[in-house]
Amino acid sequence: MTRITDGEQSWWHKVAGEMSDDEVNDARAYWEARGETWMEAEWLRRHGLPEDYGLPQD
C-alpha cells in the first residue's frame, strides 16, 4: 500500500464535518484498507443511515 504523507490528500488535515462527501468516501476507503473503521460512522451518517447501522443489537 502506498503511504499517504501530510497534505497529499485534500481531506488529510480536515475533521469529518469539514469534508465533502467525496472526501469522506476517499478517507473511508483509505482507513478501511488499513484495517481501521473509525470513518465508518461518518460515512453511514452521510448516506442517511444511523451511525450504529449494522452493529449487533443488545
C-alpha positions as CSV (number, residue, x, y, z in Angstrom):
1,M,0.0,0.0,0.0
2,T,1.2,3.5,-0.8
3,R,1.8,5.6,2.2
4,I,0.0,8.9,2.3
5,T,2.0,11.8,3.6
6,D,0.8,15.1,5.1
7,G,-1.0,17.3,2.7
8,E,-1.2,14.7,-0.1
9,Q,-5.0,14.2,0.2
10,S,-7.4,17.1,0.4
11,W,-9.0,15.6,3.5
12,W,-5.8,14.9,5.4
13,H,-6.0,18.0,7.7
14,K,-9.8,18.2,8.0
15,V,-12.2,16.9,10.6
16,A,-15.2,15.0,9.2
17,G,-17.6,17.9,9.4
18,E,-15.3,19.9,7.1
19,M,-15.0,17.2,4.4
20,S,-17.1,17.0,1.3
21,D,-19.0,13.7,0.6
22,D,-16.3,12.7,-1.9
23,E,-13.5,13.4,0.7
24,V,-15.4,11.2,3.3
25,N,-15.6,8.4,0.7
26,D,-11.8,8.7,0.0
27,A,-10.9,8.9,3.7
28,R,-13.1,5.9,4.5
29,A,-11.6,3.8,1.7
30,Y,-8.1,4.7,2.8
31,W,-8.6,3.8,6.5
32,E,-10.6,0.7,5.6
33,A,-7.7,-0.5,3.5
34,R,-5.5,-0.1,6.6
35,G,-8.0,-2.2,8.7
36,E,-9.4,0.8,10.6
37,T,-13.1,1.7,10.7
38,W,-13.3,5.0,12.6
39,M,-14.6,6.8,9.5
40,E,-17.5,4.3,9.1
41,A,-19.9,6.2,11.3
42,E,-19.4,9.5,9.4
43,W,-19.8,7.6,6.1
44,L,-23.0,6.0,7.3
45,R,-24.4,9.3,8.6
46,R,-23.7,11.0,5.2
47,H,-25.6,8.2,3.5
48,G,-28.7,8.7,5.7
49,L,-28.1,5.7,7.9
50,P,-27.7,5.7,11.7
51,E,-24.1,5.6,12.9
52,D,-24.7,2.2,14.6
53,Y,-26.1,0.7,11.4
54,G,-25.1,-3.0,11.1
55,L,-23.9,-3.4,14.7
56,P,-25.4,-6.2,16.8
57,Q,-28.3,-5.0,18.9
58,D,-28.2,-5.8,22.6
